Each structure stands twice: as structure tokens, then as C-alpha cells.
Amino acid sequence: MQTNNVTDHQTNNELAGLVLGFLAISAFSVTLPATRLAVTYLDPTLVGLGRSLFVAIPALCLLILMKASLPTRRQWLGLLVVMIGVVVGFPWLTSVAMQNVSGAQGGIVVSVLPLFTAIAGALMTGQRPSVGFWLMALLGSGLVLIYLLWNGQGHFQGSDLVLLGASVLCAIGYAEGGRLARELGGVEVISWALVLSIPLSIVPVIHAWSIDALQAPWQAWGGFFYVSIISQWFAFMFWYRGLALGGVVRVSQVQLLQPFLTLLVAAILLDETITLLMMLFAMAVVMTVALGRRMPVHQRPLRLTN
């Protein structure tokens, strides 16, 4: 009876993790099109690093209101990894790359994130995915890479490589953040990481600021505010909680849906065309998500912090 209760609890946690993960990915799917809008008129360093600086003080105020305990030395080291991966590295590199890449193209490049996150999660959190799970992860990510090569006439562009590098950093930040969220909570993880980034971001942002930025159209500033408030803060609260509940390896597969949600957003915000080929690849990747969801993943018992 006790074994059944433990199993039911783990199943409920996994389902809740997947739901939170999907909500976060839906929000993240707007990030690259919004970044594209912003960097069309604003300096990429201002967009890439300024977004974290913009919400760092509100994040600190929230931590004070929550009376959050200071992280331990070991947790600070983990938060440093999160900060480098998802607060500084990924936002800045994607802002640089999105000057030369469409929103749809960028979304497809970074769709290798589920594979990178699954690898980082397995190495960093002790989870043991089955062979079938890895095959589905490789198949889904492989489909994305095939599309990218097809669309690029057999080669990657320089900006594609920058986005791939950003994806590696982001995956490590995702995995470490998911591990820390079990101890600190999702809100605390991203908020402490934002606070930690202040000394690293403030000088480059001040240097990148120009009075001409005030002349940028509202669409550019709308994109900046979105990637700051939603992409860099609120969505991560759901994401890290979801990773903690459902496991990094399992929940990371929801990311396979992100590039195709991004295609839809890019069509609406940037008036980009969604082709039949994109839709066919979307259907194929969604099938790998569904199949991967059924594959066993062994993980350690969860000890969650509210």
C-alpha cells in the first residue's frame, strides 16, 4: 500500500511538472521573436544583459519580502552556474545572433535544447533515462537539425553556431537550476541568480546605453520588456518548479514543442511565413515528445522545498 502511495505521489509530481513546464515553454516561445523585435533597434548588449538587470532589483525585493534564507556556499556555486547559463550567456548570445536570424529560424536552432538539457540533467542530477528515451530525444533533435541543414542548403550559418553555443550554456543552467529548485524553490533559484548577475551586467549595460535608444519604436521596447519580465523572471519560476517536480530529463522534453510555438509567434509578431515543411517537421517532433513521454526514467526520490 505504501509503495502504491509513493508511486501515485511520483506520478502526480511528474504530471504537475509537465504542466508547469508547458506553461513556461509557452512563455519562452515568444522570447526569440521578441528579442528580434528589440535588437532591430536596440543594442544587443543592452537587450541581452539589460533584461536581467531590469528585473534584478524587483527579484531582490521579492526575496526580502519572502524572508528567503541566504543560500549555502555550495548553493551559491550552483547559482553561479545558473547565472552564467540562463541569465548572462544565453540572453546575450541570442541577442547577438538574432540580429541576423529570423525568429522562426532561431526557434528551430535552439530546439536542440531538450537533448542538451537531458544530457546535462542525467550527468548533474543522477537520473538514468532508458535507451528508448534517449532514442526519442535524439530522433526529435535530429529532425530539427535535418530541417536546419535542409533550410540552410546543407550548411550552418555563423549565427546558427552562436545559437547552438547559447543552447549548451542554457541547458547546463536549466539542469543545475532544476536540481537547486528541489532545495531552494523555483522562485528563489531564478531570483538569486538575477541578483548575482548585477555586478557582471551593470557596466556593459551602462556602456551600451545610448540616448538614441529612447527613439526606438514601442515594438522594440515591448520586446525588451517581455524578455525581461516574462522570459527572464516569471517563466523561470514555473520552469524550475516544473523541473524539480517532474525531473530534468523528463520535463525537458516539453521543450521540443517550443520551436513550433515560436513559429506561430513569429508569424504573428514578425509576419514570417510558416511553410508546409515546417508543419510536417512540427508534427514529427511532437510525435517524438509523445513517445518519449512513455519511456521510463529512473530518478531519485524528491525532497521539495515550498
C-alpha positions as CSV (number, residue, x, y, z in Angstrom):
1,M,0.0,0.0,0.0
2,Q,2.8,2.4,0.9
3,T,4.6,1.6,-2.4
4,N,1.4,2.5,-4.3
5,N,1.1,5.8,-2.5
6,V,4.8,6.6,-3.3
7,T,4.2,5.7,-6.9
8,D,1.0,7.8,-7.1
9,H,2.8,10.8,-5.5
10,Q,5.6,10.5,-8.0
11,T,3.1,10.3,-10.9
12,N,1.3,13.4,-9.6
13,N,4.6,15.3,-9.3
14,E,5.6,14.3,-12.8
15,L,2.2,15.4,-14.2
16,A,2.4,18.7,-12.4
17,G,5.9,19.2,-13.5
18,L,4.9,18.7,-17.2
19,V,2.0,21.1,-16.9
20,L,4.3,23.8,-15.3
21,G,6.9,23.0,-17.9
22,F,4.5,23.5,-20.8
23,L,3.3,26.9,-19.3
24,A,6.9,28.0,-19.1
25,I,7.8,26.8,-22.6
26,S,4.7,28.6,-24.0
27,A,6.1,31.8,-22.5
28,F,9.7,31.1,-23.7
29,S,8.4,30.5,-27.2
30,V,7.9,34.3,-27.5
31,T,11.5,35.1,-26.4
32,L,13.3,34.9,-29.8
33,P,10.7,36.8,-31.8
34,A,10.5,39.4,-29.0
35,T,14.3,39.6,-29.0
36,R,14.3,40.0,-32.8
37,L,12.0,43.0,-32.4
38,A,14.2,44.5,-29.7
39,V,17.6,44.1,-31.4
40,T,16.3,45.6,-34.6
41,Y,16.5,49.0,-32.9
42,L,18.4,48.4,-29.6
43,D,22.0,47.4,-28.9
44,P,22.2,43.6,-28.4
45,T,24.2,44.0,-25.2
46,L,21.5,46.4,-23.8
47,V,18.9,43.8,-24.7
48,G,20.9,40.7,-23.7
49,L,22.2,41.9,-20.3
50,G,19.8,44.7,-19.7
51,R,16.9,42.3,-19.4
52,S,18.3,40.7,-16.3
53,L,19.4,44.0,-14.8
54,F,15.9,45.3,-15.3
55,V,14.3,42.7,-13.0
56,A,17.2,42.1,-10.6
57,I,16.1,44.7,-8.1
58,P,12.4,43.5,-8.1
59,A,13.8,40.0,-7.7
60,L,15.8,41.1,-4.6
61,C,12.8,42.9,-3.2
62,L,10.7,39.7,-3.6
63,L,13.4,37.6,-1.8
64,I,13.3,40.1,1.1
65,L,9.5,40.0,1.3
66,M,9.6,36.2,1.2
67,K,12.3,36.3,4.0
68,A,14.3,33.9,1.9
69,S,17.3,32.4,3.6
70,L,20.7,33.1,2.2
71,P,22.0,30.1,0.1
72,T,24.8,28.0,1.4
73,R,28.3,28.1,-0.2
74,R,27.5,25.0,-2.2
75,Q,24.2,26.6,-3.4
76,W,25.9,29.8,-4.3
77,L,28.2,27.8,-6.6
78,G,25.2,26.2,-8.3
79,L,23.5,29.6,-8.6
80,L,26.7,30.9,-10.3
81,V,26.2,28.1,-12.9
82,V,22.6,29.1,-13.4
83,M,23.5,32.8,-13.7
84,I,26.2,32.1,-16.4
85,G,23.9,29.8,-18.3
86,V,20.4,31.4,-18.4
87,V,20.9,35.0,-17.0
88,V,24.0,36.1,-18.9
89,G,25.2,33.6,-21.5
90,F,22.0,32.6,-23.3
91,P,20.3,36.0,-23.4
92,W,23.4,37.8,-24.6
93,L,24.4,35.3,-27.2
94,T,20.9,35.0,-28.6
95,S,20.6,38.8,-28.7
96,V,23.8,39.0,-30.8
97,A,22.7,36.2,-33.1
98,M,19.1,37.4,-33.6
99,Q,20.4,40.5,-35.4
100,N,21.0,38.2,-38.4
101,V,18.5,35.4,-37.9
102,S,14.7,35.3,-38.3
103,G,12.5,34.5,-35.3
104,A,11.4,31.2,-36.8
105,Q,14.9,30.1,-37.8
106,G,16.2,31.0,-34.3
107,G,13.5,29.0,-32.7
108,I,14.4,25.9,-34.7
109,V,18.1,26.2,-34.0
110,V,17.7,26.3,-30.2
111,S,15.2,23.4,-30.3
112,V,18.2,21.1,-29.7
113,L,17.9,22.3,-26.1
114,P,15.9,19.2,-25.0
115,L,18.7,16.9,-25.9
116,F,21.4,19.1,-24.3
117,T,19.2,19.5,-21.2
118,A,18.6,15.8,-21.0
119,I,22.3,15.1,-21.2
120,A,23.2,17.8,-18.6
121,G,20.3,16.6,-16.4
122,A,21.5,13.0,-16.5
123,L,25.0,13.9,-15.6
124,M,24.2,16.5,-12.9
125,T,21.2,15.1,-11.2
126,G,21.8,11.3,-11.2
127,Q,18.8,10.5,-13.4
128,R,19.0,7.4,-15.6
129,P,17.0,7.6,-18.8
130,S,16.2,4.4,-20.6
131,V,17.6,3.6,-24.1
132,G,14.2,4.3,-25.6
133,F,14.1,7.7,-24.0
134,W,17.5,8.6,-25.5
135,L,16.4,7.4,-28.9
136,M,13.3,9.6,-28.9
137,A,15.4,12.6,-27.7
138,L,18.0,12.0,-30.4
139,L,15.3,11.5,-33.0
140,G,13.4,14.7,-32.1
141,S,16.6,16.8,-32.0
142,G,17.9,15.1,-35.2
143,L,14.7,16.0,-37.0
144,V,15.3,19.7,-36.1
145,L,18.9,19.6,-37.3
146,I,17.9,18.0,-40.5
147,Y,15.4,20.8,-41.1
148,L,18.1,23.3,-40.3
149,L,20.5,21.9,-42.8
150,W,17.8,21.5,-45.4
151,N,16.7,25.1,-45.0
152,G,20.3,26.3,-45.0
153,Q,21.2,24.4,-48.1
154,G,23.5,21.9,-46.4
155,H,25.4,24.2,-44.0
156,F,25.0,26.2,-40.8
157,Q,25.4,30.0,-40.7
158,G,27.6,31.7,-38.1
159,S,24.6,32.9,-36.2
160,D,23.3,29.3,-36.1
161,L,26.6,28.3,-34.3
162,V,26.2,31.1,-31.8
163,L,22.7,30.0,-31.1
164,L,23.9,26.4,-30.6
165,G,26.6,27.6,-28.2
166,A,23.9,29.6,-26.3
167,S,21.8,26.4,-26.1
168,V,24.7,24.5,-24.5
169,L,25.0,27.1,-21.8
170,C,21.3,27.3,-21.3
171,A,20.9,23.6,-21.0
172,I,23.5,23.5,-18.2
173,G,21.7,26.4,-16.4
174,Y,18.4,24.6,-16.8
175,A,19.7,21.3,-15.3
176,E,21.5,23.0,-12.4
177,G,18.5,25.2,-11.7
178,G,16.2,22.2,-11.7
179,R,18.5,20.5,-9.1
180,L,18.7,23.6,-6.9
181,A,14.9,24.1,-7.1
182,R,14.4,21.0,-5.1
183,E,16.3,22.7,-2.2
184,L,15.5,26.4,-2.6
185,G,12.3,26.5,-4.7
186,G,11.9,27.8,-8.3
187,V,11.2,31.4,-7.3
188,E,14.4,31.6,-5.2
189,V,16.6,30.0,-7.8
190,I,16.0,32.4,-10.6
191,S,15.7,35.4,-8.2
192,W,19.0,34.8,-6.6
193,A,20.6,34.2,-10.0
194,L,19.4,37.5,-11.2
195,V,20.7,39.3,-8.1
196,L,24.0,37.5,-8.6
197,S,24.3,38.9,-12.1
198,I,24.1,42.6,-11.1
199,P,27.9,43.2,-10.8
200,L,28.5,41.4,-14.1
201,S,25.8,43.2,-16.1
202,I,25.7,46.8,-14.9
203,V,28.9,48.1,-16.5
204,P,28.3,46.6,-20.0
205,V,24.7,47.8,-19.9
206,I,25.7,51.4,-19.0
207,H,28.3,51.3,-21.7
208,A,25.7,50.0,-24.3
209,W,23.1,52.6,-23.3
210,S,22.6,55.5,-25.8
211,I,20.1,58.4,-25.7
212,D,19.1,57.2,-29.2
213,A,17.5,54.2,-27.6
214,L,14.7,56.4,-26.4
215,Q,13.8,57.0,-30.0
216,A,13.2,53.3,-30.7
217,P,9.6,52.4,-31.5
218,W,7.3,50.9,-28.9
219,Q,7.5,47.5,-30.5
220,A,11.2,47.3,-29.7
221,W,10.7,48.3,-26.1
222,G,7.7,46.0,-25.9
223,G,10.0,43.1,-26.9
224,F,12.6,44.2,-24.3
225,F,10.0,44.4,-21.5
226,Y,8.7,40.9,-22.5
227,V,12.1,39.2,-22.4
228,S,12.9,41.0,-19.2
229,I,9.8,40.4,-17.1
230,I,8.3,37.2,-18.6
231,S,11.2,35.4,-20.2
232,Q,13.9,36.2,-17.7
233,W,11.9,36.0,-14.5
234,F,8.2,34.8,-14.3
235,A,8.6,32.0,-16.8
236,F,11.6,30.6,-15.0
237,M,9.6,30.4,-11.7
238,F,7.3,27.9,-13.5
239,W,10.1,26.2,-15.3
240,Y,12.4,25.4,-12.4
241,R,9.5,24.3,-10.2
242,G,8.4,22.0,-13.1
243,L,11.9,20.6,-13.4
244,A,12.1,19.9,-9.7
245,L,8.7,18.2,-9.7
246,G,8.9,16.1,-12.8
247,G,12.7,15.7,-13.2
248,V,15.0,17.5,-15.5
249,V,15.3,14.7,-18.1
250,R,11.5,14.2,-18.4
251,V,10.3,17.7,-18.3
252,S,13.0,19.0,-20.7
253,Q,11.3,17.0,-23.5
254,V,8.5,19.5,-23.4
255,Q,11.0,21.9,-25.0
256,L,10.6,20.0,-28.3
257,L,7.3,21.9,-28.7
258,Q,9.0,25.3,-28.3
259,P,10.3,25.8,-31.8
260,F,6.9,25.3,-33.4
261,L,5.2,27.5,-30.9
262,T,7.9,30.0,-31.8
263,L,7.0,29.6,-35.5
264,L,3.4,30.6,-34.7
265,V,4.5,33.6,-32.7
266,A,7.0,34.7,-35.4
267,A,4.2,34.6,-38.0
268,I,2.0,36.8,-35.8
269,L,4.6,39.3,-34.5
270,L,7.1,39.4,-37.3
271,D,4.8,38.4,-40.3
272,E,7.1,35.4,-41.1
273,T,5.8,32.7,-43.3
274,I,5.0,29.2,-41.9
275,T,5.6,26.6,-44.7
276,L,4.2,23.1,-45.1
277,L,7.7,21.7,-44.5
278,M,7.8,23.5,-41.1
279,M,4.4,22.0,-40.2
280,L,5.5,18.5,-41.3
281,F,8.6,18.7,-39.1
282,A,6.4,20.0,-36.3
283,M,4.1,17.0,-36.4
284,A,7.1,14.6,-36.5
285,V,8.8,16.3,-33.5
286,V,5.5,16.3,-31.5
287,M,5.3,12.5,-32.1
288,T,8.7,12.0,-30.6
289,V,7.6,14.0,-27.5
290,A,4.6,11.8,-27.1
291,L,6.7,8.6,-27.4
292,G,9.5,9.9,-25.2
293,R,6.9,10.7,-22.5
294,R,6.1,7.0,-22.3
295,M,9.7,5.8,-21.9
296,P,10.9,5.0,-18.3
297,V,13.2,7.4,-16.5
298,H,14.6,6.4,-13.1
299,Q,15.2,9.2,-10.7
300,R,16.0,9.8,-7.0
301,P,13.1,10.4,-4.6
302,L,12.2,14.1,-4.4
303,R,12.6,16.3,-1.3
304,L,10.8,19.5,-2.2
305,T,11.0,22.9,-0.5
306,N,7.9,25.1,-0.7
